[in-house]
């Protein structure tokens, strides 16, 4: 599972359409982060390496209770 699997992220952001639904993208990103933490209990920190993800860092941090 990755952010690129989400319809908003892959369909609007990665396709560079010029606009995207921020709330939908944020939900997709949070879902990926939660799944990642669930599958990897030893994760201590999450690094968002795509600049399109950084606006959602605080929401991810609150969702997974890990430093982002």
Phi, psi and omega per residue, in radians:
X1 nan 2.311 3.076
X2 -2.526 2.936 3.114
X3 -1.057 -0.531 -3.130
X4 -1.167 -0.237 3.101
X5 -1.409 -0.323 -3.101
X6 -1.362 2.431 -3.087
X7 -1.101 -0.642 -3.132
X8 -1.269 -0.753 -3.113
X9 -1.165 -0.871 -3.100
X10 -1.328 -0.649 -3.061
X11 -1.341 -0.583 -3.076
X12 -1.931 -0.853 -3.057
X13 -1.276 -0.976 -3.086
X14 -1.202 -0.485 3.105
X15 -1.378 -0.117 3.086
X16 0.971 0.914 -3.125
X17 -1.377 -0.236 3.130
X18 1.705 -0.202 3.080
X19 -2.704 2.673 3.082
X20 -2.711 2.833 3.117
X21 -1.528 1.877 -3.057
X22 -1.057 -0.720 -3.127
X23 -1.136 -0.733 3.115
X24 -1.140 -0.774 3.131
X25 -1.084 -0.753 3.140
X26 -1.068 -0.733 3.100
X27 -1.077 -0.696 3.099
X28 -1.124 -0.771 -3.115
X29 -1.136 -0.754 3.112
X30 -1.100 -0.730 3.130
X31 -1.053 -0.730 3.107
X32 -1.123 -0.784 -3.135
X33 -1.096 -0.752 3.119
X34 -1.092 -0.754 3.126
X35 -1.116 -0.720 -3.140
X36 -1.084 -0.777 3.141
X37 -1.196 -0.658 3.119
X38 -1.095 -0.735 -3.096
X39 -1.397 -0.334 -3.069
X40 -2.299 1.443 -3.037
X41 -1.052 -0.360 -3.083
X42 -1.555 0.089 3.108
X43 -1.138 2.230 3.121
X44 -1.841 -0.504 -3.088
X45 -2.562 2.602 3.074
X46 -1.992 2.267 3.095
X47 -1.877 2.094 3.075
X48 -1.606 1.841 -3.016
X49 -1.608 -0.099 3.094
X50 -1.774 2.320 -3.117
X51 -1.109 -0.374 3.108
X52 -1.273 -0.288 -3.119
X53 -1.550 -0.478 -3.008
X54 -0.998 -0.573 3.101
X55 -1.114 -0.261 -3.085
X56 -1.843 0.156 -3.058
X57 -1.050 -0.772 -3.114
X58 -1.117 -0.740 3.128
X59 -1.112 -0.710 3.100
X60 -1.117 -0.783 -3.136
X61 -1.029 -0.769 3.111
X62 -1.148 -0.649 -3.081
X63 -1.217 -0.685 -3.054
X64 -1.842 -0.139 3.116
X65 0.990 0.763 3.070
X66 -2.345 2.668 3.055
X67 -1.113 2.436 3.111
X68 -2.163 nan nan
